[in-house]
Amino acid sequence: MSTVTAVPLQPVKKSALTTLWVGIIALAVLALAYGWWTTRIPAIDFTVVKEGTGPSPTDTDIALIKYKGALADGTVFDQQEQAPMPVGSVVPGFSQALKRMKKGGSYKIVIPPELGYGKEAKHDQSGKEVIPANSDLHFDVDLLDFRSQAEVEAMQQMMQQQMMQQMQQQGGQGGGAPKGQ
C-alpha cells in the first residue's frame, strides 16, 4: 500500500506574476530588436556552385582565382582567367567570400554596396565610370589555388635568383664585346 504525502502549496503573490510577465515581455522585445538589428547588417549572398576541398584561405593568403564581375543588369565590368588576390586587401565583401571558399570550388557571390565600393563610383584608367555608386557586385568565382604571403614571396625571390643566373650565363657565353686588333 502506498501513501501520499500532501504538501501545502503557498499561494503565488500577484507581484511575482507581474514580474514574471514583465520579464517575458522584455525578452520578447529584445528578441525582436535583435532580429531587426541583424537584418540591418549588410551581408554577402554566397552560393556554392561546386564544392571545393581542403581548408579555406585566410587574410594573410593570396588566392589565385578565375572570376567575372558584373552589375545587376549583367554588364561585365571585369574578368580574369588567373588573378592573384590578396585576401585581406580586397573589398570587405570579396574578402569574406574568399575566406569561405575551398580550392577547386566554384561560387556565385553578390556583394552589397556597403561591403563593396559603397557610395563611390569606380572608373577605369580612361576615366569612364565602370561601377556606379551604390552598386551590388555580382561575381562568378573559381578558387584555383591559394598560398600564404610568405610562400609567394619565397617563390618570387627564387624566380628572381633564377633569372639573374640565366642572365649571367648568357652574358658569359660569347655575348661580350669583340676583341680588339
Long-range contacts (C-beta under 8 A, 24 or more apart in sequence): 42-112, 42-114, 42-115, 43-112, 43-115, 44-93, 44-96, 44-97, 44-109, 44-110, 44-111, 44-112, 44-115, 45-108, 45-109, 45-110, 46-96, 46-97, 46-100, 46-107, 46-108, 46-109, 47-107, 47-108, 47-109, 48-105, 48-106, 48-107, 49-105, 49-106, 49-107, 49-108, 49-140, 50-104, 50-105, 50-106, 51-102, 51-105, 52-101, 52-102, 52-103, 52-104, 52-105, 52-106, 52-143, 53-102, 53-103, 53-104, 53-105, 54-102, 54-103, 55-102, 56-98, 56-99, 56-100, 56-101, 56-102, 57-87, 57-98, 57-99, 57-101, 57-143, 57-146, 58-87, 58-99, 59-87, 59-88, 59-95, 59-99, 60-87, 60-88, 60-148, 60-149, 61-86, 61-87, 61-146, 61-147, 61-148, 61-149, 62-86, 62-87, 62-146, 62-147, 62-148, 62-149, 62-152, 63-87, 63-98, 63-101, 63-143, 63-145, 63-146, 64-143, 64-144, 64-145, 64-146, 64-147, 65-98, 65-141, 65-142, 65-143, 65-144, 66-141, 66-142, 66-144, 67-139, 67-140, 67-141, 67-142, 68-139, 68-140, 69-137, 69-138, 69-139, 70-137, 70-138, 70-139, 71-131, 71-132, 71-135, 71-136, 71-137, 71-138, 72-135, 72-136, 72-138, 77-122, 77-130, 77-131, 78-130, 82-144, 84-152, 86-149, 87-146, 91-115, 91-116, 91-117, 91-137, 93-137, 94-137, 94-139, 97-139, 97-141, 98-143, 101-141, 101-143, 102-143, 103-143, 103-144, 103-145, 103-146, 104-143, 104-144, 105-142, 105-143, 106-140, 106-141, 106-142, 107-139, 107-140, 107-141, 107-142, 107-143, 108-138, 108-139, 108-140, 108-141, 109-137, 109-138, 109-139, 109-141, 110-136, 110-137, 110-138, 110-139, 111-136, 111-137, 111-139, 112-136
